Amino acid sequence: MTRQELVAQINAKQSFLCVGLDTDLKKVPQHLLNEEDPIFAFNKAIIDATAPYCVAYKPNLAFYEAFGVKGMIAFEKTVKYLKENYPEQFIIADAKRGDIGNTSKMYARTFFGEYDVDALTVAPYMGEDSVTPFLEGYEGKWVILLALTSNKGSFDFQLTEDNEGERLFEKVIRKSQQWGNDDNMMYVVGATRGEMFKDIRAVAPNAFLLVPGVGAQGGSLAEVCKYGMIKDCGLLVNSSRAIIYADSTENFAAAAAEAAHKVQEEMATYLK
């Protein structure tokens, strides 16, 4: 999916919501456990309920890999279902891959060739040759680099400064722009960082940002938009638990739709 196509969807739906499909069988409504594939059954219901209010879905691979082959079949079925029924949706595989060049080439082939998702989260710690294989030969695909996350451990590395006062996350963003561009590279920035979005925009003024942490993690959508939104929006704000686990009864899909709709309505006010 191109940037223009993504922005068109944002404008058409008045939404920049990404729904995280972190499907945990300990949290899904228990009646679904009787299904042949409870992970996919849950995902399908959530997708059907929330698709009018979001522009992207983000399956977190850890929740699928944990169930071995069955989990990966559910992931593959979820991606296929989205492509066949909601082709306008931007699909992010949240897998946080990144390794030496040959290995990254195989990861790229897996997610962009085999599964044909639109974007993949990538860890940049190993540098250029671990990232560029994801950018070569895959037209319309996106790399989403981890930049500034919201977990406590981010202080261990991401916020450390060099002798010139440049923090590591700023160095990652600045350096990586030599590898990709605003049409094929995004950055993960945690919503709980608030005003730090100003610092992100100083280094990456036009890049799209994938923003987790709104909802259950307490990030402020208002602050994200105040400091991070640009002319063509430039944001994909992810919400997982607050939407997909809004209800644990047989009415879970309707509750998810209501939660997604509420976020979409707030997003529409910022887009205007």
Disulfide bonds with the S-S distance in Angstrom:
none
